[in-house]
Amino acid sequence: MKNILGFLLTVIVFTTSCSSGKKALEKGDYYSAMEKAVSRLQSSPNNSNATRVLQDGYQQALDWSQNELDQILSGSNSFKWEEAINIMTQVNALADKINATPAARKIIRNPKRYTSELDLAYDKATEERYNAGLYNLKAHTRESARIAYNHFLKANSFTPGYKDVAEQLAISKKLATVTVILETIPLNTIKYKLSSEFFYNEIYNAMNKRFPRASFVNFYSLDEAEKAKLKHPDFVVRVEFYDFTVGNTEHTEVEEMVKRKVEIPATDSTRAKHINYEAKLKTYTDKVISEGSVNMKIIDFNNNKVIRKRHFPGSFVWINDYAIYVGDIEALNNKQLELTKRKALPLPPKQDLFIEFTKPIHSQITQNLRSFFSSYD
């Protein structure tokens, strides 16, 4: 019993020591130590270990922060002011946490905060990013424009509306973005016009979901390209039905004799016996087969060169099974009995069958386009 109590006491002491930040302080992880100590004081205001850690470590944490700031700002690292912002923000976050904890506030009555220094750091960080954006934009390449866009975006997050950053964002975004026109070839037959348009729209919607306007790949329909006066896209994706058949029907009938032997258990007055059941079962199967294929080309608009060409097949088979029987119902198994409860059904509309056989084609095309254009995003 004494051993158990001693073990539990050791665990409690060890847990309290760790959660108070003592171990982190000993390792020189000052801010982790301070956060653990303050958190401990929130739940246990009189915790002696947490109190001692905060008393001994707070000034060490501030000294470490100041040393880091001095080294960063005296160096020539790119975006050094952002590193400075991270440290100042960490100091301020700790001050907020101390002020929100009465027990910690009694120990550290006036925690350090950066205010004007942080404002200056944001100004300098904004300028760093803005100038980096201008520098990269001068290269006039798609990759450098993308880098420039990210710099301008960061500058705007530090200081919204800084100089002409909105205009520079628009310029760099336009230069960095790959424009793609999705050209869909309409079917000659009126019967499937709406179904084919639905298929084409689904591809267009899938591409715009994967590559929204905020991305670096923008898809346009022919109508949208005309409205946007997009005369020189980077790529044209041409999608066209190659061949298809819809509504080929097959009807089969299978007749068979089914038998089943059932044992009647013995009773006190009778002996066990078997009863033989049999029935003539006729099973009908109606099939409607629809299939086709679609060609897709990705064309480099600048030189009219086909850089990818794919052929995507698809099929769909509608099946309805049903049955009738003559004889003993007991001869049927569960599956056969279920078939007898079913009836002949009207064939589905051909427009619906068209959409069904194009579903696997849609999946193949969108996956292929996502794979190809992901490298540009």
N, C-alpha and C positions, 0 to 999 in steps of 0.2 A: 504493500500500500504506500509506503514511504517512497519507494522507487517511482511509482506512478505519479505521485504528487510532485516529486522532484522533476520528473520529465515534463509534466504539464507546466510547471513554473518556468522551466527553461524555454519551452516553446513560447510562452506568453512574453517573456523578457525579450527573446529574439525577435518576435513579431513586432513588438512595440518599438524596439530599436530600429528595425528596418523601415517601418512605416513613418517613423519620426524623421527620417532623412539622414541619420547618423552615418550609415554606410556610404551613402552618396557623397557626403561632405568629406569623409576620409579619402575618397577616391579623387577629389577635386572636381566633382560634378556639382558645382555650386548651385546652379539654378534648380536642378532636380532636387537637391537637398532642401532648398528653401521652399519649394512648392510642396514637398512632402511634409515638411515641418508645419507649414501653415495649414495644410489640409488636416493634419493630425490635431492641431489646435482648434479647428472648427468643430470637431467631434469630441475632443477631450481638452477643454480650455486649461486644465491644470497639469497637463502632461509635462513632466520635468525634462524628459529627453528632447521633446520637440522645442521646448522653451530654450534649452541650452544650445541646440543646433541653430536656432534663429539668432540667438544672441551672439554666438561665436562666428557664424557663417555669413551673416548679411553683409557686413563690411567687406569680407573677403570676396563675396560675389560682385559687389560694386567695384572693387579694385580690379578684379579680373576683367570686368566689362570695360572699364576705362583703358586698361592696357590693350585690350583687343581693338578698341576704337582707335587708339593712337597708332597702332601698327597698321591697321587697314587704311586709314586716311593718309598716312605718310607713304604708303606704297603706291604702285602704279597699276594695280589690278583693274581690269575692266569692270565697270559697274560697282566700284567700291562703295559708293554711297548707298546702294541697296543692301550691302552687307552691314553697313552702319545702321540702316533703318531696322534691320532684323534684331540687332543687339539692343538698340534703344527701345524698340517695341517690347522686347523681352523684359527689360527693366521696368517699363511702365505697367506691363501686365502683372508683374509681381507686386508692384505698389498697389494696384487695384485690389489684388487678392488680400494683401495685408490690411488695407483700409476696410475691406468687407468682413474682416474677422476681428471681433473685439479683443480677443486674447492676444492676437498678434499685434494689434494696434497699440496695446499697452507696452509691448516690448520695443517696437519700432514706431516711434511717435510721428516721425516725419519722413516717410519713405521717399527715396529718390525718384524723381520723374523728369523726363526730357520733354520739353514743350517747344521753345523757340529753336532748340538744337534739332529737334525732329522735323520741324517745319522747313528749316534750312536743308536738311538731308533730303527731304522730299523734292524740294526745288532742284537740288543738284542731281538727284537720281533721274528726275524728269528730263533735265537737260542732257544727261548722258545718253539716255535712251533715244531721245529725239535726234540728237546729232548722229548717233549710230544708224538710225533709220535713214537719214539723209545720205550718209556715206554709202550704205548698201544700195540705195535706190539709184545712185549714179551708174552702177554697173549695167543697168538695163537688161538684166536677165531674169527669167522667171524665178529661179532659185533665190537670187539676191533680193528680188522684190518681196518674196515670201518672208525672208529674214527681216527686211525693212518693215513689213507690215506688223510683224510680231513686236519689233522695237517700238513702233508708233503706238501699238495697242497697249504696251506696258507703260509708255509715257503718259498716255491718256488716263490710265488707271491711277497713276500717281497724282496727276493734276488734270482733271477733266477740262477739256476745252483749251488746252495749252496751245498758244500761238495758232498755227494753221494745221494742227494735228488731224483734224477731221478731214481736211482736204488731202493731206498726205496719206491718210488711211485709205481713202477712196482710190487714189492714184496707184498706190502699191498693191491694193487688193485686185484692181483691174489687171495690172501687169502680171500678177502672180497667178491669176485664175485661168484654168483651162476651160474653154467653152466648147460645148458639144451639142450639135443639132441631132435630135432623134428623128430620122426620116422614115416614116412608115408608109409602105406601099399599099394603097387600098385594094380590096378584092373587086373583081369585075362583077361578081354575082350579088344581086341585091339581097337575096335570101339571108346571107350571112354577114351582111355589112355591119349591123349593130353588134353582133358577136365578135367580129374581128376588131372593131373599134374598141370594144371593152377590153380585149386582149392587149391591144396596143397601149391603152390608157393605164392598164395595170403595170406594164413595164415602165412607162414614164413615171408613174407615181412611186414605184419602188426605187427608181434611180434618184428621184428628188428627195426621198426619205433618207437614202444612204448619203447623198451628196446635196445637202440643203444649200441655199444661196450663200450662207456664211462660210461654206467650205471653199476649197480652191479648185473644185470641179463643179461646173454649172451646166445642167442639161436644159435644152430648150426644145420645144416643139417647133414645127415649121411656122405656125401662126405666131408664137411668142418671138421667134427669131426675127420675123418680119416686123412686128410691133417694136422690138428693141433695136431695129435697124442693124442687126448683126449680119454683116455681109461677109466677114472673114473669120469664121470659127476656126478652132484648132482641129477639130475632128467632126466627121459626120458618121453617125451610126445608122446604117440602112437595114431595116428589118422587112422581110417579105415572105409571104406564104409561098412555099415551093409546090406543094401538092397536098391534097387532102380528100378523104372520102368520109361521108357522114351517113350513118343509118343503115349499114349493111346488116341484114337480119339473118339469123339462123334459128331454125326450130327443130328440135329433136324429141323423139318419143321412145321410151324404153319400157317394155312390158316384162314383168317377171312374176314368178310365183314365190311367195314368201311363206315360210313355215316356222312355227314356234311350238316347242314341247314344254308344257307346264306340269310340274309335279304337284299332286294333291297330297299333303302329308297324311299319314295314318292317324286314326283316332282309336279310341278303345273298342269301337264296334266295327271298324272297317280297316282294310289294308291300304297301304300307299298305292297310288295309281297315277298314271300320266294321261294328260289330255293333249291331243294334237290339234293346233289351230293352223289354218292356212287361209291365204287370201291372194287374189290376183291384183298386183299393184302396177299402175301405169304412171310413169313419171315424165313430165313435160319440162323442157328447158327452152326458154326464149332468150336469145342473145342479140344484142345490137352492138355492132363493132364500128368504132369511129377512130380514124387515125390520119396522121398527116405530118408534115415537117415544115420547118421555117429556116430560111437562110438569113444569116446575119453577117454584115461586113462592117469593119471599122476602117474608115478612110481618112488618111491624112489630107486635110483640105489644102494645105500649101502646095503639095506636089501631086495630089489626086492619086496617091499610091494606096493600095489596099494593104494594110499592115496586119489585119487579122480577118480570117474568113472561117465561119463555122456553120455546120448543118445540124439542126436539132430536131430529132424525131419525137413524136408523142402519140399515145394511144389511150383509148378508154373503152372498156367493154361493160355494157349494162347487161345484167343477168337476172332472170326471174325463174325460179324453180317452183313447181307445184305438182300435185299428184291426185289421182282418184283411185279407189280400190273397190273390189267386190269380194265379199267373204267375211272372215272373222277379223274384227278390229284388234283382237288380242294377239294376232300374228304379227302386228307391226311393232317395230322398235320406236323409240322416242323420236328419232330423226324422221323416220317415215311418217309417223303420225303427225308431226309438225308440218310436213309437206302437204298432207291432205287438208290442212286447215287453210292453206294458201290458195289463191286464185290467179287466173290470168290477169295481167295488168295492161293497161294501155301503154303503148310505147312512148318514151319521153320525147318532148319537142326536139327537133333537130338543132335548133339554136342552142339549147342547153347541152346537147351532146358535143357540139362544136366547142363550147367553153370548157367542157370537161377534158377533152383530149388535148387542149392547149395548156392546161395547168402544169403538167410536167415540163412542157416546152418553156413556159414562162419562168419556171424555177431555174432551168438550165441557162437561159439567156441572162437573167438578172445576176446569177452567180458569176457568169463569165464576165459581164460588164463590171461588176464590183471588183473582181480580181484585177482586171486590166487597168481601171482608172484609179484604184487605190494608191498606186505608186505616184500619182500626180497630186494627191491630196495632202 
